Amino acid sequence: MANVLILNGSPRKNGATASLAKALMEGAEENGNEIKEDYITSMNIKACIGCDSCMRTHNGCVQKDDDMAIIYEDLLWADVVVFVSPVYWGTITGQLKVVFDRMFALGNKVGWDRFRKKCVLLMTARGSDYSMALDFYGILTKYLGWTDLGAVLGAGKEAEAKAIGENIE
């Protein structure tokens, strides 16, 4: 059994991307996993200010008055993190990118070796070009040392998303 965190960066709560996330959640729950979803668009998360304090002090991010504390707590709880986003300008939404930027502080605080996770990417697009998004995801997983459990790219692929969820352990 695993703790699965959905980081939903879609601005549409009931769109095609949300449908993929729901299917993955159903599959994961059927397999006995516990699920949490952070709907980032409705959260107050400030951008990284590049102060480098998290690198110098290892005390986390200096910005304490936003909802990133919830995501930090959920990231520490999670064994598997599911990144959910439609394609915006070739890659993930800005909302999800801000979360990635701020995750750096958590890795510095707890230690990168203790911040290892498994992850999944769920994306939809008006077109069919996911190449930049996949490049970004590949760089992210390599940098973090996280294990990729797969990606579902495209609307209407709920069966694929559910299958990934069913295989999460």
N, C-alpha and C positions, 0 to 999 in steps of 0.2 A: 504494500500500500504506500502511496506517495502523496505528498502535499503538492497540489498543482495551483499555481498562480497564473491567472489570465491578466495580462497587461493590455487592455483594450484601448488602442489609440485612435479608434474610428470616431468621427464626429456624429455618426448616425447610430443611435442605439438599436435600431431595428432594421438595419440595412443588410446587404449581402455578406459583408465581413462578419457582422454580429451573428449571422446564421451559421457561419463556419465555426465560430467560437462556441455557440450553443451545442452544435453537433459534437464537437470535441469534448465538451463538458459532460454531455450525456454518456458518451462512451467511457470516459474516465470514471464517472460516478458508478456506472454499472460494474466496473472492475474494482470497486471498493475504495477508490481514491477520494481524498477530500479536496474540495475546490474553493478557491476564493477568486473573485474578479474585481479588479480595480478599473473602473471606467474613467480613464484619465481626463477626458474632455470636461467632465463635471467636477474635476478636482482643481484646487488652487495650487499650482506647482510653478515656482519661479525658475527662471533659467539660471544656469551656472554663471557666476560672475567672474570666473577665472582668477580668483584670488590666490590659489594654490595653498591655502591654509590646510586643506585636507591632506595634502602631500607632506607638508612640513610638520604638522602636529599629530596626524593620524587620529584626530578626535572627531572626524566626520565633517559634515558641511557646516559652515558658519551660518547659513540661512536656516533658521529654526522655526519661522513663523508661517509655514505653508504645509500643504498636505503630503509633502515628500516623506515626512516621518512615517506616515501610514504605509507607504510603499516600501520604505526601508524595513519596517517590521515584517511586512508580508514577504519581502525577498529573503529575509533570514529564515522565515518559516518554511518557505518553499523548497521542494526538491526539484521541481520542474517548473520552468517559466515559459508561458506561451505568449509570444508577441503577436498582436493582432492589429492589422492596419490595412487600409486601402492604399493604393499607390498614389502618392502626391509628388509631382515633379520627379518621377522615376524611382522614388524610394518611399520610406515610411513618412507618416505625418509628423509635423513639427511637434505636436503634443507628445508623441512617443520619443522623439529625438531628445527633447528636454529631459525626459526620465533617464535615457541612456547617459546623457552628460552628467547628470547628478548621481548616477550609480557609482561613478568613479570614487566619490567620497566614501561610500560604504565599503568598497573593496579595499581602500587604503586603511579604513578604520579596523575592519575585522581581519584583514590579511587576505591576499588574493588566493592563497591555497585553501583557506576556509570558505571561500566564496565560489566554490565550484558547483555548477548546476547542470541539469539537462534542460534542453530548450526545444521549442517548436516555433515555426513561423506560419501564420495564417494570413493570406493577403488576397485581395480582389483588386481588379482594375477595369477601367473601361476598355482597354486594349489587351494585348497579350504579352507585352514586354515587361518582364520582371527582372531583367538582367542587372540593373543597378541596385535594386533591392536585395537580390541574392548576393551580389558582391558585398554590400554593406553588412548583411547578416553573416556572411562567411568571415569577414574581417572581425566583426564583433565576437563571434564564437571563438575564433582563434585567439584573439587578444585576451578574452576572459578565461580561456581554457575550458569552455563549456562543451558539453556533448550534444550534438544536433540529433534530435529524434525524428526529424523530417519536416517537410514543408508542404502546405496545400496552397496552391496558387490558382485562384479563379473561382468565380461565383458558380453556385450549383454543384459544388464538390463536397457536399455535406457527408456523403458516405465515406470519402477519404479521411475527412477530419474526424469522424466518429471512430474509424478504424485506428487512427493514431491514438485517440483517447483510450480505446479499449486495450491498447498494448502498453500503456503507461503502468509501470510497476514501482 
